[in-house]
Amino acid sequence: MSKLHLVFGGRVSDPQGLDFVDLSNLDVVGLFPDYKSAEKAWRAAAQRTVDDAEMKYVVVHLHKLLQPDAA
């Protein structure tokens, strides 16, 4: 199984949390086959919104959600 990673972001109610304000308006950056490429995309997306404290981008390790017992 590929080690899939999802990168997305959006406006959050608290910059220290993950409570996204408008789930219908998330910016889905994409799916990536490895962490290195996901991190590169995450950095680029986060950099575009660096001056907006309420915008947050995250990397989700989909392979950990799909197979939580796998190493």
SEVO-228891 format. One record per residue: x, y, z of N, C-alpha, C in turn; residue in one letter. Coordinates in Angstrom, 1 decimal. Layout:
<pts>
+--------+--------+--------+--------+--------+--------+--------+--------+--------+------+
!    n.X !    n.Y !    n.Z !   ca.X !   ca.Y !   ca.Z !    c.X !    c.Y !    c.Z ! code !
+--------+--------+--------+--------+--------+--------+--------+--------+--------+------+
!      X !      Y !      Z !      X !      Y !      Z !      X !      Y !      Z !    a !
...
+--------+--------+--------+--------+--------+--------+--------+--------+--------+------+
</pts>
This chain:
<pts>
+--------+--------+--------+--------+--------+--------+--------+--------+--------+------+
!    n.X !    n.Y !    n.Z !   ca.X !   ca.Y !   ca.Z !    c.X !    c.Y !    c.Z ! code !
+--------+--------+--------+--------+--------+--------+--------+--------+--------+------+
!    0.8 !   -1.2 !    0.0 !    0.0 !    0.0 !    0.0 !    0.9 !    1.2 !    0.0 !    m !
!    0.5 !    2.2 !   -0.8 !    1.2 !    3.5 !   -0.8 !    1.0 !    4.2 !    0.5 !    s !
!    2.0 !    5.0 !    0.8 !    1.9 !    5.9 !    2.0 !    1.2 !    7.2 !    1.6 !    k !
!   -0.1 !    7.2 !    1.4 !   -0.8 !    8.3 !    0.9 !   -0.9 !    9.4 !    2.0 !    l !
!   -0.7 !   10.7 !    1.5 !   -0.8 !   11.9 !    2.3 !   -1.8 !   12.9 !    1.7 !    h !
!   -2.6 !   13.5 !    2.4 !   -3.5 !   14.5 !    2.0 !   -3.1 !   15.8 !    2.5 !    l !
!   -3.1 !   16.8 !    1.7 !   -2.7 !   18.2 !    2.2 !   -4.0 !   19.1 !    1.9 !    v !
!   -4.4 !   19.7 !    2.9 !   -5.6 !   20.6 !    2.8 !   -5.5 !   21.7 !    3.8 !    f !
!   -6.3 !   22.8 !    3.6 !   -6.3 !   23.8 !    4.6 !   -7.6 !   24.6 !    4.5 !    g !
!   -7.7 !   25.6 !    5.4 !   -8.8 !   26.4 !    5.5 !   -8.8 !   27.3 !    6.7 !    g !
!   -9.8 !   28.1 !    6.8 !  -10.0 !   29.0 !    7.9 !  -10.3 !   28.3 !    9.2 !    r !
!   -9.6 !   28.5 !   10.3 !   -9.9 !   27.9 !   11.6 !  -10.4 !   28.9 !   12.6 !    v !
!  -11.2 !   28.5 !   13.6 !  -11.7 !   29.4 !   14.6 !  -10.6 !   29.8 !   15.6 !    s !
!   -9.6 !   28.9 !   15.8 !   -8.5 !   29.2 !   16.7 !   -7.2 !   28.7 !   16.0 !    d !
!   -6.2 !   29.6 !   15.8 !   -5.0 !   29.2 !   15.1 !   -4.2 !   28.1 !   15.8 !    p !
!   -4.5 !   27.8 !   17.0 !   -3.8 !   26.7 !   17.7 !   -4.6 !   25.4 !   17.6 !    q !
!   -5.7 !   25.4 !   17.0 !   -6.6 !   24.2 !   16.9 !   -6.8 !   23.8 !   15.5 !    g !
!   -7.7 !   22.8 !   15.3 !   -8.0 !   22.3 !   14.0 !   -9.5 !   22.3 !   13.7 !    l !
!  -10.2 !   23.3 !   14.3 !  -11.7 !   23.4 !   14.1 !  -11.9 !   24.3 !   12.9 !    d !
!  -12.0 !   23.7 !   11.7 !  -12.2 !   24.5 !   10.5 !  -13.6 !   25.1 !   10.5 !    f !
!  -13.7 !   26.4 !   10.1 !  -14.9 !   27.1 !   10.2 !  -15.9 !   26.7 !    9.1 !    v !
!  -15.4 !   26.5 !    7.9 !  -16.3 !   26.3 !    6.8 !  -15.8 !   25.1 !    6.0 !    d !
!  -16.3 !   23.9 !    6.3 !  -15.8 !   22.7 !    5.7 !  -16.1 !   22.6 !    4.2 !    l !
!  -17.1 !   23.3 !    3.7 !  -17.5 !   23.4 !    2.3 !  -16.5 !   24.2 !    1.5 !    s !
!  -15.7 !   25.0 !    2.2 !  -14.7 !   25.9 !    1.6 !  -13.3 !   25.6 !    1.8 !    n !
!  -13.0 !   24.3 !    2.1 !  -11.6 !   23.9 !    2.3 !  -10.8 !   23.9 !    1.0 !    l !
!   -9.6 !   24.2 !    1.1 !   -8.6 !   24.2 !    0.0 !   -7.9 !   22.9 !    0.0 !    d !
!   -8.3 !   22.0 !   -0.9 !   -7.7 !   20.7 !   -1.0 !   -6.5 !   20.8 !   -2.0 !    v !
!   -5.3 !   20.7 !   -1.4 !   -4.1 !   20.9 !   -2.2 !   -3.8 !   19.7 !   -3.1 !    v !
!   -4.0 !   18.5 !   -2.4 !   -3.9 !   17.3 !   -3.2 !   -3.5 !   16.1 !   -2.4 !    g !
!   -3.4 !   14.9 !   -3.1 !   -2.9 !   13.7 !   -2.5 !   -1.5 !   13.4 !   -3.0 !    l !
!   -0.7 !   12.9 !   -2.1 !    0.7 !   12.7 !   -2.4 !    1.2 !   11.3 !   -2.0 !    f !
!    2.1 !   10.7 !   -2.7 !    2.5 !    9.3 !   -2.5 !    3.5 !    9.2 !   -1.4 !    p !
!    4.1 !   10.3 !   -0.9 !    5.1 !   10.2 !    0.2 !    5.1 !   11.5 !    1.0 !    d !
!    5.7 !   11.4 !    2.2 !    5.6 !   12.6 !    3.0 !    6.4 !   13.8 !    2.5 !    y !
!    7.6 !   13.5 !    1.8 !    8.4 !   14.5 !    1.3 !    7.7 !   15.4 !    0.3 !    k !
!    6.9 !   14.8 !   -0.6 !    6.2 !   15.6 !   -1.6 !    5.0 !   16.3 !   -0.9 !    s !
!    4.4 !   15.7 !    0.0 !    3.3 !   16.3 !    0.8 !    3.8 !   17.5 !    1.6 !    a !
!    4.9 !   17.4 !    2.2 !    5.5 !   18.5 !    3.0 !    5.8 !   19.7 !    2.1 !    e !
!    6.4 !   19.4 !    0.9 !    6.7 !   20.4 !   -0.1 !    5.4 !   21.2 !   -0.5 !    k !
!    4.4 !   20.5 !   -0.7 !    3.1 !   21.1 !   -1.1 !    2.5 !   21.9 !    0.1 !    a !
!    2.6 !   21.3 !    1.3 !    2.1 !   22.0 !    2.5 !    2.9 !   23.3 !    2.7 !    w !
!    4.2 !   23.3 !    2.6 !    5.0 !   24.5 !    2.8 !    4.6 !   25.6 !    1.8 !    r !
!    4.4 !   25.2 !    0.6 !    4.0 !   26.2 !   -0.5 !    2.7 !   26.8 !   -0.2 !    a !
!    1.7 !   26.0 !    0.2 !    0.3 !   26.4 !    0.5 !    0.4 !   27.3 !    1.8 !    a !
!    1.1 !   26.9 !    2.8 !    1.1 !   27.7 !    4.0 !    1.8 !   29.0 !    3.8 !    a !
!    2.8 !   29.0 !    3.0 !    3.6 !   30.2 !    2.7 !    2.7 !   31.3 !    2.0 !    q !
!    1.8 !   30.8 !    1.2 !    0.9 !   31.8 !    0.5 !    0.0 !   32.5 !    1.4 !    r !
!   -0.3 !   31.9 !    2.6 !   -1.2 !   32.5 !    3.6 !   -0.5 !   32.8 !    4.9 !    t !
!    0.8 !   33.0 !    4.9 !    1.5 !   33.2 !    6.1 !    1.1 !   34.4 !    6.9 !    v !
!    0.5 !   35.4 !    6.2 !    0.1 !   36.6 !    6.9 !   -1.3 !   36.5 !    7.5 !    d !
!   -2.0 !   35.4 !    7.3 !   -3.4 !   35.2 !    7.7 !   -3.4 !   34.2 !    8.8 !    d !
!   -3.4 !   34.6 !   10.1 !   -3.3 !   33.7 !   11.2 !   -4.5 !   32.7 !   11.3 !    a !
!   -5.6 !   33.0 !   10.7 !   -6.7 !   32.1 !   10.7 !   -6.8 !   31.1 !    9.6 !    e !
!   -5.8 !   31.1 !    8.7 !   -5.6 !   30.1 !    7.7 !   -4.6 !   29.0 !    8.1 !    m !
!   -5.0 !   27.8 !    8.0 !   -4.1 !   26.7 !    8.4 !   -4.1 !   25.6 !    7.4 !    k !
!   -3.0 !   25.0 !    7.1 !   -2.8 !   23.9 !    6.2 !   -2.2 !   22.7 !    7.0 !    y !
!   -2.7 !   21.5 !    6.7 !   -2.2 !   20.3 !    7.4 !   -1.9 !   19.2 !    6.4 !    v !
!   -1.1 !   18.3 !    6.9 !   -0.8 !   17.1 !    6.2 !   -1.4 !   15.9 !    7.0 !    v !
!   -2.3 !   15.1 !    6.3 !   -2.9 !   14.0 !    6.9 !   -2.3 !   12.7 !    6.4 !    v !
!   -1.9 !   11.9 !    7.3 !   -1.3 !   10.6 !    6.9 !   -2.4 !    9.6 !    6.7 !    h !
!   -2.9 !    9.6 !    5.4 !   -4.1 !    8.7 !    5.1 !   -3.7 !    7.2 !    5.3 !    l !
!   -2.5 !    6.8 !    5.1 !   -2.2 !    5.4 !    5.2 !   -2.3 !    5.0 !    6.7 !    h !
!   -2.1 !    5.9 !    7.6 !   -2.3 !    5.6 !    9.1 !   -3.8 !    5.4 !    9.4 !    k !
!   -4.6 !    6.2 !    8.7 !   -6.1 !    6.0 !    9.0 !   -6.6 !    4.8 !    8.3 !    l !
!   -6.1 !    4.4 !    7.1 !   -6.6 !    3.3 !    6.4 !   -6.1 !    1.9 !    7.0 !    l !
!   -4.9 !    2.0 !    7.5 !   -4.3 !    0.8 !    8.1 !   -3.6 !    1.1 !    9.4 !    q !
!   -4.4 !    1.4 !   10.5 !   -3.8 !    1.9 !   11.7 !   -2.8 !    0.9 !   12.4 !    p !
!   -2.9 !   -0.4 !   12.2 !   -2.1 !   -1.3 !   12.8 !   -0.8 !   -1.6 !   12.0 !    d !
!   -0.7 !   -1.0 !   10.8 !    0.5 !   -1.2 !   10.0 !    1.7 !   -0.4 !   10.5 !    a !
!    2.9 !   -0.8 !   10.3 !    4.0 !    0.0 !   10.8 !    4.3 !    1.1 !    9.9 !    a !
+--------+--------+--------+--------+--------+--------+--------+--------+--------+------+
</pts>
